[in-house]
C-alpha cells in the first residue's frame, strides 16, 4: 500500500500545484482582464447560480482535502453593471483554479465511496497532502495494517486501478471474487465500471462460472 499512497500524494501535489499556478495567474491578470472586458456582463441571477455551483463544488473538494471552506456571500438582486463585471471575472478565475483539481477529486471520491460503502464501521478520508486516513465509528484512528485481509485487498485493488494504472491501458483481473466478502460481490461490477470510466481503462475480468450464475449481471467482456 505504501507505493500506492505515495502515488496518491504525488498526484494530489501535482493537482494542487497546477491549481496554485492558475490562481497566481488570475491574480496577476485580474486588473488587466477587467479593463479589457468588452462584453456586457451576465444578469445577476446567472451569476448567483454560478456562484452557488462553484461554492458547492469547493465544499465537495474540501471533503477530499483539496480546497478550503468558502465564506458565504449574498449577491444583491440588483447588482450594478460594474459589480456584475467584477463578479463575472472572479467566477471565471475561480473555475480555472478548481479545474486542475477535478480529475484527482473524481478518483479520490470513487475510492472513498468504495471504502465507505463496504468497510464495516470504518470510513476513509484524505488529508491536505493526499494521505489516507481511516477512522472507526467511535472516532479512533485505524492504521491500514489493522484492516482485515479482505479490506486490504479491496483497497489495494481500487487504489492501483485509480492511481497507478496508466490512462487508456488494459488491465486483467483474475477471479477477484475469491478474496471479496460475499456482501461486496454484488456491487463489485458497478464499482469496476465506474473506475474504468474515470481512468479510461479497459478492464478484463476472469470470474468463476459459479459466481456468474449466483450473481447475474450485464457484463460486457
N, C-alpha and C positions, 0 to 999 in steps of 0.2 A: 504493500500500500504506500510505502514511503515514496516510491518513484512517482506514483500517480498523484499524490498530494503535491509533490514538487511541481508536476506539470500543471496542476490547477493553479497553484500560486504564480507560476510563470505567466500563464495566460491572463490571470487577473491583473497582474502588474503591467503587462503589455496593454491591456484594455484601458486601465486607469491612466497610463502614460499618454496614450493617444487622446483620451478624453481631456486630460490636462492641457495638451497642446492645442486642442480646439478651443478650450476656454481662454487660454492666453492669446491666441489669435483674435478671438472675438473681442477681448478687452482692448487689444491694440488697435483694432479697426473700427471700434464702435462709433467714435465721433466722426470718422471719415465716412463710414457707411450711412450714418444718419444724415449727414449733409448732402450725400449723393442720392438719397432716396427721392425718386421721382413719382412713383405711382401713389394714388390715394390709398390710405391705409384701410384695412378691413373694418367692418362695423364692429361695435363693441361686443355684441352677442357672440360673434365668431371668435373674437379674441378671448373672451371669457371662457368659451368652450375649449379652446386650445390650451389655455392656462390650466383648466381643470384636468385635461387629458395628461399634460406633462407633469402635473402635481401627483396624479395617481401613479404614473409611470415611475417617478422618482421615489415614491413611497414603496413601490414594489421592488425597485432596485435596492433600496435600503435594507430589505429583508435578506438580501444576499451580500450585504456589506459593501455595496458598490456605490452608494450615494448617501448623502446626509439627509436629514429631515428638512422639509421645506416649510418656511413660515407662510401661513395662510394670508393671502392678500385678497381683499374685496375690491373688485374692479367696478368703478362707478358706472351706472347705467348710461349716463350722459357724458362720457369722456370726450374731451375735445379732440380735434384732429392731431394736435401735437402730441397729446398723451397717447393716442392710438398709434401714432407713427413710432414713438419710442417703444411702446409695448410690443408692437409687431416685430421690431428688430430684436428686442430682448428675447421673445419667444423663438424666433428663428435661430438665434445663437444658442439658446438653451437646448433646442432639439439637436443641433450639431454636437453639443457637448455630450449628450446622452447616447447618441447613435453608436459610438465605438464600444459602449458597454453592453449593447443589446445581445450580440452573439454569445458572449460568455454568460450573460444573465439567463438566456434560454437554457444553456447547458446546466448551470447551477440549479435552476428551478426544476428541470427534469430530474436531476439526481435527488433533489430534496423531496420531490413528490414520490419517487420510487421508495425512498427510505421511510418517509413519514407515513406512507400508506401500508407499509409491510412490517416494519420492525415493531415488535410488541413493546409498549411502554417506553419507547425511545424516540427522540427526534434529532434531526441534523440541522445545523446552521453553519454559517461561514463567517469568519472574522474579516476585517478590512484587508488582510493580506491574502485571502483565499484559503486560509487554514480551515480544516474541518473540525467542527465542534459537535460532540454528541452529548445529549442531555437526557437523563432519566426522567420519568414522570414526576419524581419527587424533587426535581431541580438539580440533582447532583450530576457532576461531570462523569463521563464514561470514556475510557480510552478505547481506541479501535481494537486493541488486543483483547479487550473484555467482551467483545461481541461474540456471538455464537459462530461456529464454523460456517453454518448456512448464511448468516448475515454477512460475514466477511467475504464469502464467495460472491454473493449478490452485489455487494458494494464494489468489490474489485472488478467484476464484470462490467457493470454500468459505468464505473469511473474510467475504465480502459476504453470503452466504446465512445464515451462522450469527450474525453480529453486527450487520449493517446492515439486513437485511430485517425489516420490522415483522411481529410475530407475527400469523398469520391472513391474511397477504397472499398474492396470487397472483404468481408470478414466471415470466416467459417466458425461456427459454434457447434460442437459435438455433444449431443444429449445434455443440454443444460438442466433439464428437468430432474436429473438424477440427484443433484445437490440442492434442489429447491424444496422448501417447505410446501406441503400439499396445498395450503391456503394461498400460496403465491402463484401457483401454476396457471390458474385461470386467467389472470391479468398479465401474465408474462409476455404474451404475444403483443398485446396492446402497448406495453412498455417498450418492447423492442422496436415496434413500428414507429413510435414517437421518437426514439433515439435515432433510428435510421433517417427519419425525416430531418431532424435537427442537424445531424452530421453529414447528411447527404451520402449515406453509406448504403451499400448493398450487403445485406446480411443473409447468409445461407445457414439455416438451422438443420441439423440432423437430429431428429427426435424419434423416440421409440414408437412403434406402431401401437403399443398398448396405451401410451399416453394420448395419441391422437384419437383413439376410439373413446377414451374416457373423457376427453375434453375437445369436442368437435369445435372447430374454428375455421375462419376463412383464411387459410394460409395460402400465400402466393409464392410458390417455390420455383 
